[in-house]
Amino acid sequence: MAKPRLEPTPEFYQFGLGFHQDLDVRGKTEDEIWAIVLDPFTGQDRIRLREFLDRITRDDVSDAELLRLWNATPTDDWFSDGGLRIILKQARNRLLQPRSRPSWRGHDRSGRRRG
């Protein structure tokens, strides 16, 4: 019996929306970029996205299937086969961490203005 075809969840669809052409302009660091993409997810949406990412990044899901799922979202970003799996695993791992606090550009972690 064939395995049922995976379909993108509403959370994954929204996750894909976070990857737009100006993302690297809005976020200057990797942490800022991930905050832009992942901070809109709260509560159960965050848990559902993390669980879906965990399910689709397992070895039994092919790179072709991952690309099909990714291309079903309205993303502006394209990844190579292996690169997409890496990005999705990074997102899943970051979803295990607490949400980031708002960025205070120009300030260090203590709140003091940078030089």
C-alpha positions as CSV (number, residue, x, y, z in Angstrom):
1,M,0.0,0.0,0.0
2,A,1.4,3.4,-0.9
3,K,2.1,6.0,1.7
4,P,-0.4,8.8,1.8
5,R,0.8,12.0,0.2
6,L,1.9,14.7,2.6
7,E,0.1,18.1,2.2
8,P,1.3,21.4,3.6
9,T,-0.5,22.4,6.8
10,P,-1.8,25.9,7.3
11,E,1.1,26.7,9.6
12,F,3.6,25.4,6.9
13,Y,1.9,27.6,4.3
14,Q,2.2,30.6,6.6
15,F,5.9,29.6,7.3
16,G,6.5,29.8,3.6
17,L,5.0,33.3,3.4
18,G,7.8,34.4,5.8
19,F,10.4,33.8,3.2
20,H,10.1,36.8,0.9
21,Q,12.6,38.6,-1.3
22,D,13.3,41.4,1.3
23,L,13.9,39.1,4.2
24,D,17.6,39.6,4.1
25,V,17.1,43.4,4.1
26,R,14.7,43.4,7.1
27,G,16.9,41.0,9.1
28,K,20.6,41.8,9.2
29,T,21.6,38.8,11.2
30,E,20.6,35.1,11.1
31,D,18.9,35.5,14.5
32,E,16.9,38.5,13.2
33,I,15.9,36.6,10.1
34,W,14.7,33.6,12.1
35,A,12.8,36.0,14.4
36,I,11.0,37.6,11.5
37,V,10.0,34.1,10.1
38,L,9.2,32.3,13.4
39,D,8.0,34.9,15.9
40,P,4.5,35.2,14.4
41,F,3.9,31.6,15.5
42,T,2.6,31.3,19.0
43,G,0.9,28.7,21.2
44,Q,-0.6,25.7,19.3
45,D,0.4,27.1,15.9
46,R,4.0,27.0,16.9
47,I,3.7,23.4,18.2
48,R,1.9,22.3,15.1
49,L,4.5,23.8,12.8
50,R,7.3,22.2,14.8
51,E,5.6,18.8,14.7
52,F,5.1,19.1,10.9
53,L,8.7,20.2,10.3
54,D,9.8,17.3,12.5
55,R,7.7,14.8,10.4
56,I,8.8,16.1,7.0
57,T,12.6,16.3,7.8
58,R,12.9,12.6,8.7
59,D,14.9,10.5,6.4
60,D,11.9,8.7,5.0
61,V,10.7,11.9,3.3
62,S,12.5,12.4,0.0
63,D,14.1,15.7,-1.1
64,A,11.7,15.7,-4.0
65,E,8.8,15.5,-1.6
66,L,10.2,18.3,0.5
67,L,10.6,20.5,-2.6
68,R,7.0,19.7,-3.6
69,L,5.7,20.8,-0.2
70,W,7.9,23.9,-0.3
71,N,6.7,24.9,-3.8
72,A,3.1,24.6,-2.5
73,T,3.7,27.6,-0.4
74,P,3.8,31.2,-1.7
75,T,7.5,31.6,-0.9
76,D,9.9,33.8,-2.8
77,D,12.9,31.7,-1.8
78,W,14.2,28.6,-3.5
79,F,16.6,26.1,-2.1
80,S,18.5,23.2,-3.5
81,D,17.4,19.7,-2.5
82,G,19.7,19.2,0.5
83,G,19.6,22.9,1.4
84,L,15.9,22.9,2.0
85,R,16.1,20.0,4.5
86,I,18.9,21.9,6.4
87,I,16.8,25.1,6.6
88,L,13.7,23.2,7.7
89,K,15.7,21.4,10.4
90,Q,17.1,24.7,11.6
91,A,13.6,26.1,11.8
92,R,12.4,23.1,13.7
93,N,15.3,23.4,16.2
94,R,14.6,27.1,16.7
95,L,11.0,26.4,17.4
96,L,12.1,24.3,20.3
97,Q,13.6,27.5,21.8
98,P,11.5,30.2,23.5
99,R,10.4,33.0,21.2
100,S,12.9,35.8,20.8
101,R,12.3,39.2,22.3
102,P,11.8,42.2,20.1
103,S,15.0,43.5,18.5
104,W,16.6,46.5,20.0
105,R,18.9,47.5,17.1
106,G,21.8,49.6,18.3
107,H,21.6,48.3,21.8
108,D,23.5,45.4,23.5
109,R,21.7,42.7,25.5
110,S,21.8,44.8,28.7
111,G,19.9,47.6,26.9
112,R,22.8,49.9,26.7
113,R,23.4,51.8,23.5
114,R,26.2,50.4,21.4
115,G,29.2,52.6,20.7
